[in-house]
Amino acid sequence: MALSPYIPEALPLSGLDIKKLISIVGTANAALARYDGLLLGLVNPAIMLSPLTNQEAVLSSKIEGTQTTVEEVMGHEAGDEFDTEKENDIQEILNYRRAMILGQEALEDRQLSLHLIQSLHQLLMTSVRGEDKNPGEFRKDQNWIGSPGCTIEEATFIPPSPLQLHDHLLAWQSYMEIGDFDSIVQTAIVHAQFELLHPFKDGNGRIGRLLIPLFLYSKKQLSSPMFYLSEYLERHREEYYARLGGISENNEWTEWIVFFLNAVTEQAQKNMGRLRFTIDLYDYTKNQVRKLTHSPHSAQTVDTLFDRPIFTISDFSKRADIPKPTCHKLIKQLEAEGIVQVMKPGAGRRAAIYIFPELLNTLEGQQVV
């Protein structure tokens, strides 16, 4: 028998098992607070957090089926070329990263709103697969979820009717504007309700995951919206979807929130370890480059390496604001010392592409050659 369109639960929720949540809430808040304390201590957060930002863009898109890596995205930005399918995947990731940056900048002087979410979606869907599905516009047709090519009668989930969608979205936005008994729990509810409303024709998963750090930031749980869950959600993809399905099928909100709180706790701890390693690597590399080159440009050399660890000398020179002959000499010194490596040799008019492998190891956990 075909499913009926989902009717969302009124927010704030009633009937949560608070006793089941209370100890997990405390653990998640403590882990997130420790992570945010580390963020607050960063002298140059944009540079230190660049690896996490790139990884988030890749992993959130991977959940939706794109097949590319952080190295390929950075290689593309350095001028490496790929086949059309890979280029399309990379463009989706670049759009996601731009949407992350736009969201962060917008929240400096705006509230998280339906209008902002539409702007993020429009950017996300520009010049990629799905650009024909009304970027930035909430759907006016009934959509459904199921196996590829299935009919609505075969769907595993049917979101709310487009006739009621606008009212549900306004209620969801109103819930974001108030407080609930805990901000991380509220984030879990905001994310899940958005996914269940499924308000766009495409791109709902990525926008929903982007909402997580933006909402935490808007509720003052983070000093900057730089906390990403896609690594955990990708690793637990089946449970992620099953827990969302448990809400629509059996009203299992408490079980979903437990899953989300555990995700926040584990990811906060993992991010702290990765960030501490990045900070230590930055300090070590800074000293190493200074001693090796004795250059007045050593500080911006290291900053540029950490901001984008795959590069050509020409691109590096522009971003570091170092004259190209000087930059060439510096990179050759770093290559001789093994700090950077040639990832793809130059050929003809194509410049060589270099890599700073130690930084990428913090994301991939493997040797990069």
N, C-alpha and C positions, 0 to 999 in steps of 0.2 A: 504494500500500500504506500502511495506517495506521501511524503512528509508535508506538513503545513509550514508556512513561514514562521520563524522563531519570534516569540513575543518576549522581549527583554524584561528582566527583573527590574522593579523600581529601585532606584538608588536614593539614599543609602540603603544597603542591604539589611534585612532583618533575618534572624535565624542562624547567624554564624555561630559556630562552636568556639566561643571566646576562650574557654578553658584549654581547648586543644591548641589554640594559637599563641597564647600569652608568652610561654617560654621561648618559642621560636621567634616571636616578634622581638623579644629582648636581644636574642643572639644576633639577629639580622641587623638591628639598629646599631649594636655595638660594633659589628664588623664594618658597616658602612661608615660609621663615625671615625673609626681608625683609618679607613681609606681616605676619607675627606681630610683628616688631619695631615696626612701625607701630601695631599694635593695643596693644602694651604701653605706648606713649607717649601713648595717648589719656587725657585727663583725665576725660571723660564718655562712655565707650564706648557705653552704651545709647542715647544720643541720636545720636551720630555714626554708629552702625551701623544705626539704625532704617530708613533708606532701603534698605540692602542686604537687611535682613530682610524687608521688605515685598516687594521685588522677587523674592526667592527664593520666597516663598510663591506669588506669581503665576505665575512661570515653571515651577516644578515641577508646579503644577496644569495649566498650559497644555500641557505634554508629554502629559498624560492627556486633553486635549480640552476643558478649560474655556476659555471665551472672555471674558476680562475683563482690565482693566488696573489698574495701581496707583492711578490717579486714580479709577476707579470704586469700588474697595474703600474708599479713604479718603473718597470722596464719600458712600458708604453709611454709614460711621461718623459722618459729619457730619450725617446725616439726609436725604440725597438718596434718592429712590425710583426703583426700576427694575422691569421686568417680572419675572414669576415665574422664568423661566429664568435671567435674569441674577442675581436674588437667590440662586438655588440655587448658581450658580457662585461668587458672593461668599462664601457661607457655607462652601463647601469651602475657600476660601483662608483665611478667618478661623480655621477649625479647624486648618489646616496651621500657621498662625502660632502658635496656642496650643500645638500639639504641639511645635514648635521650642522654645518657652519652657519647657514642662514638661520636655523632655529635658535642656536646659541646667541647670535647677534640680536635677533628679534626680541628675545626675552630680557634683554638689558633694559628695555623701556616699554615693553608690551606684555599683556597677559597671554597665556596659552589659550587660544580660542579656535573656533571652527574656521574662521577666516585665515588664521595663520596656518592651520593644518592644510587647508586648500592650497595655499601658496607653496608649502613644502611638497605637496603631491604634484603640483604643476612642474616644479623643478625636477623632481624625481623622474617624471615620465617624459621629459623633453628629449626628443631625437633617439628614443630607444623603442624596443618592442613594447607595445601597449600604448604608444603615443596616439593611436587612433581610438583610444577608449576614454575620451573626454578628460584629459589631465586637468586637475584642479576643480573638477565638478563632481558633486555628489550624484550618485546614480539615480536615474529616473526609471530604470527598468528592474525587473526581478532578476536577481542572479542566484547562483547556487554553487555548491561545492561537491565534488565527487571525482571519480576517475576521469581521465582525459576523454573528452568527447561524449560524456554521459548526458542523458536527457534529465530534465527536472524530475521526472518520475523515478529516475535511478539515483538521485542525489543523496549524499550522506548528511548534508546540512543545507537548509534553505534559510538565508538571512531574512530579516524583517521585510515586509512589503514596502516598496518605494512610496506608497501612499502614506505610510506612517513614519517613514525614515526621518523626515525633518523634525518631527516632534520628539522622536527618540534621541536624535542628536542634540537638540536643545536641552533635553533633560540631562544628557550626559555632560554637556558643557556646564550646566548649573551645578552638577555634582563636583566637577573639578574646581569650581570657585569656592566651595565650602570646605570645612575641615571634616575629617572622620577621626575615629579613635586612634588611628596610627597612619602616618604618611606613607610608609612602605606598603602596608595593607591596602591603602587607598590607591597606590600606584598599581598594585596587582589587579584591583577591580577596574580601574580606568583602562588598563591595557586589554584585559579580557573582554570588557564590554565593547570596546572599539572593534576588536576582532570579530565579535559576534554580530555587531551591527553591519560590518563589512560594507562601509558606505561608498567605496569607490568600485569601479569596474575592475580595476587591477591595482596592484601595489599596496594592498591593505596590510599585509604582513610587515613589510619594511617600514611603513609609516607607524604602525602600531608599536614596533620595537624602538623606533626613534622617539616615540612619546615617553618611553621609560625614563631616560636621563633628563629630558626636558621637564617632565612633571616633577621629578624629585628636586630638580633645581628650582622650579617655581614654588615649591613648598619649603624651601630653605634647608632641605636635607643634604644638599651638596653646595659647595662654594662655587663650583662650575659644573656644567652639565657634561661631565666626562666620566660617566660610569655606564658601561655597556654590558648587556646580558647575552648577546647573540652567541658568544662562544659556548656558554653553558646550554643555551637552548638548541644550538646545532648539535651538541654532543648528546643531548637528551631529546632529540627531535620527536621520536615516537611518543614519549610520555608527554611532551609539551602539547602535541595535538590531542592526545587522549584526554588530558586534563581539561583542555578547552571544550572538548566534546562532552565530557562529564557534566559541565555546566548546562549545556543546551539540552542534554538528554535527561539528566537526573538532578539538576539544580545543585551540583556538587561544588559549591563555591568554597567551602572550607578546605576541601582537598586541593583545589586549584591554588588557594592562597598559601597553603603549606608548601606546595611545590615551588611557588614563586619566592617565598621567604628563604627556603633552602638554596635556591639559585642565587639570590642576593648575597647570602652568607658566603657560599663557596667562591663566587666570582670576585667578591670584594677581597677575600684572602688571596686568591690567585693574582689579582691585579696588584695588590700590595707587593707581593714577591717580585712580580715582573717589573714594577716601577722602581723598587729598591735596586734591582739588578741594573736597570737602565741608568739610574742616578750614579751608581758606583762605576759603571762602564763610562759614563760621561766624564766623571772626575778623572778616572784613570787615563782615558784617551786625551783629555785636555792636557794633562801633565806630560804624557808621552809625546804629543805633537809639539808642545812648547820646547821640550828638551831636544827633540829631533831636528826641528826646523829653525829654531831661534828666530821665528818670524813674528813681526808685529801683527800679522794676520792670523795667528794661530787660533784665537778665540772664535772669530767668525768662520774659520775653517771647520772647527769642531761642530759649531751650531749648524752649519749647512750639511755636514755629514749626517747628523742626527735628524734633521728635518726631512731629508730625502736621501736615503742611503744607496740609491741607484741613480747614476748620473753620467753625463758627458762632461768633459772639462769646460766646454763652452757654457753649458747650462749652469755648472757649478760656479763659474766666474761671475755670471750675472747675479745669481742668487746671493752669493757671498760678498758681492761688490769688491772683488779683487781683480786687478788687471790680469788679462788672460795669460801673458807670458809668466807672470809670477805664480798664477794658479797652476799652470802646467808644471812648473818646477816643484811646487808643493805636493801635488798629487803623485808625481814621480818619486818623490822622497817617501811618501806614505806607502806607495806600491813596493818600493825596494825593502821597506821594513815589514811588509806583510799586513799592514793595517787596512789597506784597500787592495782589491784584486780586479783584474780585467775579467768582466763577465762575458763580453762579446767583443772580439778584436775589431778594430776599424778595417774598412775595406773600401778602396776608392775614395769617394767623397763622404762616405759614412764614417762618423766619428766612433771611436772606441767607447764602449759603455763599461763603467766601473761599478763596483759594488763594495759596500762596507758590511761584510758578512756577519760580524759579531753582533751588530744590532738586530739584524733579521733573525739571528738565532734565538733572541729573546721571545720572538713570536712563534717561530716554527718548532723550536726545541730540537733542531737537527742541524747538521753541518750544511752550510750553503757554499757551493763551489761554482 
